[in-house]
Amino acid sequence: MRYFFKEVPENLWRSYRWQIQNRIKSLEEIKRYIKLLPEEEEGIKRTAGLYPFAVTPYYLSLINPEDPKDPVRLQAIPRAVEVDPKVQAHGEPDALKEEGEIPGLTHRYPDRVLLSVTTFCAVYCRHCMRKRIFSQGERARTKEEIDRMVDYIRRHEEIRDVLISGGEPLSLSNEKIEYILKKLREIKHVEIIRFGTRLPVLAPQRFYDDKLLDILEKYSPIWINTHFNHPNEITEYSAEAVDRLLRRGIPVNNQTVLLKGVNDNPETMLKLFRELLKIKVKPQYLFHCDPIKGAVHFRTTVDKGLEIMRYLRGRISGFGIPTYAVDLPGGKGKVPLLPNYVRKREGNKFWFESFTGEVVEYEIEEVWEGF
């Protein structure tokens, strides 16, 4: 449902350029559409310059103005809690230690690297794990900076997988996107290129551009990792964006973040993952919210995440259940978490808990020893 901007002609609404040019970025602008809570008004004022505010008309139109706990509202509109001393006392700006010797390049796992190519975002999500870049202004990496990152990849033959992120990497011009992809595809040991983008959620109109899709298809295999957090974010526009990508042979995976007050209940997550499968998006990860300064108020307990994972089992096909993971601090990598379904073990005899809660005894032996 489009709560706002119903007077905007469909041809303009479907324009990515129009969406970006008309982002709402100030207290005065947002008050035209929503009666702000006192903590939101204070939040916009107090986060200015530190964690600035911007939201596309499209994403704003998903907010129910009558619901102060609307899940899109909580992700898009600042609240004073972000700069509350109790929140600021916890977490780190770069908790995952992404900053390295080469600006924009993170080489954590042996076979893959992360390239952060811009600080610009269509929407500055309040839970962002790179919230530290908000105050840096909106800029893209220069060609010289990109060339330096590409040269690093060229010299490290163990790298086979490149994740291009930001900010919002697909906010770059088509020409600059092709420049990066062409450079990477000239490196023989680079097999996979991925984009970490939230545009299917925040401004899906970007994927109505056939020239962009031509470029992505040309440098295949390209994968898209996106970031739907709530069923309300899945619309006819986002479904069309995904469909256009899939028709060009570009798979779309989703990485949801577990957020207090937004999606931290089992029924919401079940609906989200069912709706994602309906638009042919694979739920890949459910991430525990990172300890990022200015965003720790969104964190739940790990037990809450395990409760959700247990609830999903038996209620949705296995390929619709993501991996619940914690990203370890200090850049130590992701750790998958699962509920424990082994209740007891004696040698090769196990007592498993089924999805219905029944305890089932099952003896598992290696029948063909030495085979």
N, C-alpha and C positions, 0 to 999 in steps of 0.2 A: 504493500500500500504506500502510495506517495502522499505523505501528510502535508508536504509543502511544495511550492513551485508548480502547482497544477496549471498555472497560467502559461508556463514556459512551453513553447511549441515543441513537438516531438523531435523535429529535426535538430533543434538546438540541444535538447535534453540528451540526444544520442551523440553529441559532439564531445569528445574528450577535451579538446581545446577549450570549449565553453565551460566545461566542468572545472577545469584548472583555473581559468581566468576569473571565475566567479566564486572561488573558495571564500568561505566566511572566516575571517581572521581577527575580528575585534569584538569587544564587548557590545558596542553599539549595534553591530550587524546581527549578532546572534539574538539579541533582545527583540529584534523584529519578528522572530519566529517562535521563540520559546520564552515563557515566563521563568526566568532563572531562579533557582534556589539561592538563598544568601551565600551558602558555601561555594556555589558555582560562580557567582559574581565575584566573590572574594578570590576564588581560585584563579580566574582569568586575570585579575589584576596582579595577584602576587606571583604568578608563574611567568609573567611577561619577561622576556629576555633570558629566562633560565630554561623553562619548558614551554615554548610558545604554542599557540593554538591555531589550528587551521583544519577546516573540514570542507569537503566537497558538497555542493548542493545535493548530489545524489545520495551520499551517505547520511547527510542531515535529514533528508526526506524520509528515512526509515525510522526516525525517532517518533514515538508516540508522545506528544507534548503533555499529555495528561498523566504520564507515568514517570515520577521522579526516579524510579529504579529501572527504567528502560535499559536493556542491555547494550544497545548501541549508544545511548546517551552516556552511560558510564565509561565507555571506551573512548568517546570523542570529546567530551566537554570537561575541561579541568575542574578540579575541586581543591579547596584549600588544603585538604589533607596531604596533597603532594609535597607541600613545603612545611608541613607541621614538623616541629623539632623531633617529635617521637619517631616519625617516619624517616626524616633525614638522618637520624642517628644510626639507621640500619642500612646495610647494603653498600655497594660500591658503584661508581659510575661505569667501570669496566670490570664487572665481577668475573667475567669469563676470560679475561686477559686476551682480548682480541688485538689490541694495539701492539704492533711489532716494529721491527727495524725499518721495513718498507711501508710507508703510509698507505693504508687501505688494503694491505695483504695480511691474511692470517693463515699460517701453515701449522695446523694443530695435529691433524692425522697425516701419516706418511704419504698416503696416495691422493690427497685432495687439498685444495686451497679455497679460501674465501676471498673474493675481491669485493671491496666496498667502493662503488664507483660514483656515488653521489650522496649528499646529505639531504637532498630534497625528498619530501614525502607529500603525497596528495592529502593525507590526513595524518596528523601527529597523534598517534594512538597513545593513550595515557599510560598504558602498561608496557610500552616499548622496551625491549631489552637493549636497545641502543639509544636510550633516552639522552645519553651524554652528547649526542651529535646535534640535538635540537638547537642549542645555543650557538652553534658554529655558523649559522646562516645557511642559505640555500645555494650550494655550489656543487658543480660536477668536477670530477677529476679531469685534469688536463690530459692532452694526448701524451705529453712527456711522462706524466705520472703513470698513465696506463701502460706505456711502453716499458717503463721500469718494472712494473708488475709482470708483464708478459715475458720480459727477459728473464726474470727469476724463474718463471715456470719452465721456460725453454732450457734453462741450465739444470733443472731438477727432473731427471727422467723418471723418477718414481711417481710423479704426479700424473694421474690419469683422469681426475675428476675435478672440474672447476665450478664453483658456485658463485654466481654473480649476484651481488646484493647491494644494499645501500644503508640507509635511505631506500629510495624506490628506483631500481635500475632501469625499469622500462619507462620511466619518465624522461630518459634521455632521448635525443632526436633519433630518428631511424638511421640517419647517417652515422652517428656515433655508435649506436648499437651494432651496426654492420661492421664498423671499423674494429670493434673489440672482437666480434665473432670471427672475422676474417683472420685476424692476428692469431687467435687461439687455434683455429683450424689448420693453420700452417705448421703447428707443432705436432709431430707424428704421435707422440706418446699421450696426447690429450684425447681421451675417448669420449667422455661425457661432459656436457655443459649444461648447467642448471641455472635457472633464474629463481631467486627468492623474491616474490612479488606479492603485494596485497591488492594490486589493482583489480583483480576479479571481484573483490569485495568492496573496494572504496571508490573505484571509477572504472567499471567494466567496459565503458565505452572505448577504452584504449584498444581493445581487441576487435573493434569494428573496423579497424584500419587494415585493409588488405595488404598495403605495402609493408607494414610491420609483420604480418603473418607470412608474407612472401620471404622476408629475411629470415625469420625463425625456421621456416621450412627448408630454406636453402642450406642452412648450416646444421641440419639434423645429424645426429640425434640431440635434440634439445628437450629438456624436461622443465616443467613448471612446478615449483613448490609454492603453494599459496596458504591462506591463513584465515579460514572461516572459523569464527568462535561461537556463533549462535545461529539457530535456524532462521531468525529474522533477517539475517544477512543474505539468505538465498532467495533471489528474486528472478523474475523472467529475464532481467538484464544480465545478471551474473550467469544464469544458465546459458544464455545466448553466447556470452563471452567464452565460457568453457567449451561449448559445442563448436565454436569457430576454431578453437585451438585443437580440439580432438580431430576435426576433419582435416587438419594439416599434419596429422601424425605426431602431435605434441601431447604427451601424457600430462595429466594434472594430478598432483598429490596434495593432500592437505595436512597442515601442521597446526593443530589447535593448542591454545594455551589455556590451562586451567586457571580461571579467574574468579576470585571471591565476589559474589553478588551478580556475576554475569552468567556463568554456566556451571556453577559448582553444585549441580544436583543431577542424579542419574537420569531422570526423565528427559531433561533438556539435552544432555549429551546423546542419549539414544535417538531422540528426534533429529538432532543435528547430523549424526552419522547416517541415519536412514535417508534424510534429505540429500546429503552429499552423494550417496550411491545412486539416487534417482537422477542426478545430473551427471553421473559417471565420473565423479571425483573420488579418488581412493583416500580414505582416512589413514594417514601414515603414522603420525605422532600425536600423542597428547602430552604436551610438555608441562612439567611442574613449573610454575612461575619463577623466574630467576630472581636472585636477590639484588635487584637493581635499585640504586638510590632514587628515591622519588616514586617508586612503584611497589614497594614491599607491602603496602596495604591491600594489594590484590592477591597476596599469597594465601593459600589454604594449607592445611596439613597434608602430609603424604597419605595419611589414612583416608582422607577424603578422596584422593585420587584412586586408591586401591578399592574403595567402596564402589566407585563408579565403574571401574574395570570389572569387578565381580558382577555388578548388575547387568552389564552388557552381555556377558557370556550366556548363550542360550536364547537371547532375545533378538539377536541380529547375526547374520552370517559371519563367519570368521574373517572374511576379507574386509568386513566393515568395522572390525575392531582394531583400533590403532595400537601402537606400542606406547605404553606410558613410560616416560623417561625423565630423569633428572639430569640436567647438565651440570657437571661438577664444577665447583669454583676453581679459579686458577688455570682454566683452560685444560682440565684433565679429561674432558670428553663426556659423552653421554653414557648413562647407566640405565638399562631397561628394568622396570619394576613390574612384578606380577603378584596377584594374590596367591597365597600358598594353598594349593589344592591337595597336597599330600598331608593327610592327617596323622599317619603313623606308618612306620616301616619296620619289618622284621626280615632281614635278608632280602630275598626276591619277592616277598609278599608285601603288598602295599594296600593301604586303606585311603582311597581317593574320595574327595568330596565332589559330587556331580553338580551340574548347574542348578539342579533343583534343591540342593542342600543335602541330598541323600549320601550317606557314606557307603562306598562300594569296595568290597574286598576283591583284590585282583593280584594273582601271582604271575609275575613276568619273568620268564627264564630265557636264557640263551639256549635254544633247542639244539642247534647244530654247532656244538662246541668244536673249535678248531677249523671251521669251514672257511 
